[in-house]
Amino acid sequence: MLPHFDVFISHATEDKAKFAEPLAMELKRRGLNVWYDGFSLIPGKSLRGSIEKGISESKCAVLVLSRHFFEKSWTQQELEGMFSLGVPLIPVLHEIDIVYVQERSPILGALVAIQGSLGLKNVADRIELAIPSKDPARTESVDVIMCVGGAVGENVLKCPTLTLGQKNYSSRHELFGGSALNYTSRLLAMGSLLFLCFQWEKIE
């Protein structure tokens, strides 16, 4: 079954008015098919069923990561569903930094994130680049993801080169559509590796 939505937006209610809804509207204005609860939920339909269907029918998911996001059980349930279905994730940091994310989720902290402070249009630009393509060359299976010349979690467009397995791509190529992010085991491996590296540095 082909994805019906280009992107699913996962967010905490507290971030809706200030960030999530303006972002959803901007992406929709650009012609993207966006699943966002503000205009995708149908009265009388099952809330859980509607969200699960939206996740399963989306090419990828934008996570509006904030303090509220990590405090809510509902957003964590959405995240679990995304992991189980292998939905590619695009983290957007809203009023937090990557260190905050790494401390709460090594798996999410291992992903290249978009800084929400860049402004709505710049964030939308980067999300468009990250939406998985139908081009099989851009969804090749890889085992290692590294940002050469940039710190872990740094914005993908600031990385001089992206190394995916044994291949290098210019920073204009999106990172999040690769099938490496479609497998929970690989995400777990990346997160665990980074966590061990951080612990080793503390011991040293």
Secondary structure, DSSP 8 states (H G I E B T S, - for coil): ---SBSEEEE--GGGIIIIIHHHHHHHHHTT--EE-HHHH--TTS-HHHHHHHHHHTBS-EEEEE-HHHHH-HHHHHHHHHHHHHT--EEEEESSS-HHHHHHH-HHHHTS--EEGGG-HHHHHHHHHHHS--S-GGGS---S-EEEETS-TT--GGG-SEEEETTEEEETTS-STTSGGGG-HHHHHHHHHHHHHHHHHHHH-
